[in-house]
Amino acid sequence: MAATIEALTFDWYGTLATHRHKGRSRLFSEYLALQGMQSASWDRRVLYEVFDYYGRVYKPEATDKEKSDFWTEFTKRLFEHAQVSGCSANQSELHAEAMRDIFGSGCFQLYADVQPILRTLKRDGLRLAVISNWHRGLDLFIREMHLSDLFETVISSANTGIEKPDSRIFHEAVRQLGSEPDRIVHIGDLPHDDFMGAISAGLGGILIDRLGKYPTHPHRINNLFELERQLHLPG
């Protein structure tokens, strides 16, 4: 007899949220060009380095003045790590608001199905968590996007030092949820990192295929509205 599902874990980007307009690296590059500046070094490492600071210092409940000071320092660090030329260090304050808009939680939007379905699942007694290959501060993004009351834990690769599909990041979710792997199902948009990673770790797996890339995958859903059917939950 199949184990009763007690918890669901979700990937973040491409599963629960997407960019509101364009990707952050593209927005950053376009902004620099408009300001007569350029970056000599931009890659994932830069993003992770500046978000180490974000994860340590940023507070959603801070005052407007405190947030303004934070984004000024964030901008200074970002420009240093990305080796931005055409801007002196004391000009960080001039660009801080734009960097907030590009790199803060406001750059992202939730898919329309996220709030209603997750709230229904939570109300039905399922425990929810996030497992994502993401920089530090994802829990703060989730808080500012009004989802923190839904998730028992948010696990990012930057915080654990482990990336999907490594089974250990899934096992960390199992440990924090205090459940058994076969009572947890992971939902994500990448066949290898999310679906196969979860299966290899002993969890159930569902591939969410919002863009129709994997039409023949046997365990796919188009959106979260189809989740209850795929899980064979009453709904």
N, C-alpha and C positions, 0 to 999 in steps of 0.2 A: 504494500500500500504506500502511495506517495506521501511524503512528509507534508504536513500542513505548513503553508507559507506564513511566516511570522513578520518578515521584514523585506523591504525593497531598498536597493541602493541605486543611485542614479549618477550617471556622468553629468558634467556641467555643460560645457560648450557643445552645441549641436544637438543636445538632448533636452536641456531645460532652458537654455538661453542662447542668443545669437547677437552679433553686433547690430546696433541700431541702424548704422549707415554703412560704414566700411570698417575693415580691420584696423587695429590700432597702429600697426607699423606703417600702413599706407597713409592714414590720417596724419601721423607724426611727420612723415616725409613731405607730404603736401604742405603742412603748416610751415615747416622749416623753409621750404622753397619760396613760399609767399613772403616770408620775413627776410629773405636774402641770406639764409643760413643753410648749412648742410651738415650731415652726420658722417663721420669717417668710420664709425663702427656701430653697426646695428645688427643684433641677432638675438636669439632667445636668451642668451646669457645676460645681456644688458637688462632685459625685462625682469629676469629673476633677481638680479642684483638690486635694482631699485625697489622691487617689491619686498625684499627682505626688510628694508626700512619701513615700507608701508605697513607690513604685517606687525612690526614691533611697535609702531608709534601711532598710527591712525586710529581715531576714535570717532565713530559715527555720532556720538552724543556731544562732541566738542562744540564750543561756541563758534560763531562765524569767524571771529578773530583768530582763534586757535586753528581753525581749518585753513584760513588764509595763510597763516604762518607755516602750517604743515606743507601746503602745496608749493609754497615758495622754496622750501628746503628740498622737497621732492624734485622740483624742477631743476634746482642746482645740481643735485646728485645725478639726475637723468642726463643732463647735458654733459656732465663730466664723464660718465660711463660711456655715453654714445659719442663722445669726442666731437661735440657740436662746435663748429667754427662760425664766426660772425656774430658772436654774442659774448659779452664779458660776464664774469660771475655775478657782478652786482646788478645785472639786468634780469635776474631770475624772476623777480616779482612781476615784471611786465608780461611774462609768459605763463605765469602760474595758473591763471584761470583757464586758459586754453589747454594746458596740460591736464588739469582736472577733468575737463570735458572729454579729452581723448583717452585718458587712462583710468579715470574713476569708474565707479559702478554705473554711472549714467550713460556710458558708452554702450551698455548692453540692454537688451530687452528680453523679457520672458516670452516664450511662445504662448499663444492664446490658450492652449489646453492645460498649461502647467498649474495655475492656481486652482481651477475647479477640480481637476482630477486628483491632485495631491491632497487637497482638503477633504475630498470624499474618501480617499484611501486612509487618511489619518483618522477620520471620523469612524471608519469601519474597523479600526483597531490595528491596522498595520503600522509597523515602525519604519521610519524613513531615514535615509542617510545619503550623503553624497560621497562619491569616490572619483577624484578627477586628477589628471595630469595637469597641474596648474601651479602657479606661483603662490607665495604666501599672501594671506589676506582674503582668500576666497570666502571664508566665514563672514568677513566684514561686508563683502559684496552682497552675499546672501541676506545679511541683516538689513542692509540699506534697500534691498529689493523686496523686503517684507515677506521673506520666506523662513526666517530663522525659527519661528514657532512650529514649523512643520518637521524640521530635521533634528534628530537626536545627536548626530555628529556630522561634521564636515571634514573629510580626509583629503588632503591635497598631497601631491607627490613632493612638493617643496618642503612640506612639514615633516614628511616621513623619510625622505631620502630614497624613496622607492617609486618607480613608475609602473603603471599598467603596461603590459599584461603580467608583470611579475605577481605571482600568487600571494606574496607576502603583503601587498597593499590590500588585497581582498581579505586576507586573514586578519589584518588589523581591524577592518570593519566588523568582521565576525566577533573579534574579541571585544570591541567597544560596545557592540550591540548585545553581547552576552547570549547569543543564539548559536545554532548549529549551521554549518554551511548549506546543508540541503534544505534548510528552512528559509533561505534568503535567495532572492532573485535580483540580479543586476541588470539594469536597462541602460544601454548606451548606443552611440551611433557608429562605432567602429568595429567591424567584424573581428579583427585580430585583438586589439587592445581591450575592448569591452566584452564582446561575446565569448571569444575563445579564452580570454583571460579569466573570466568568471567561471566558465566550465572547467578549466584546468585547476582552479582553486576549489572546486567542489560545490560551487554555487550554481543556481540556475541562471540562464542567460536569455535575454530578449534583445534583439537588434531593432532599434528605432530608425527607420529609413525615411526621414522627412523629405529627402530630395529624390527618392526613387532610384537610388544607385544600385540596389541589390534586390531586384524583383524576384529572384528565384530562391532567396534565402528562406529556409523552412521555418525560422523562428523570428520573423520580422513583423513589425507593425508600422503603419504609416504615421501614426500620431499617438498621443497618450490616451485619446478617447477609446482606442482599441485595446488598451491594456487589460481591462477587466475580462474581456473575452479571451485574450491570449493566456491569462492566468487561470481561467475557468473560475473566476470569482462571481458571486451573484451581483448583478448590476442592471 
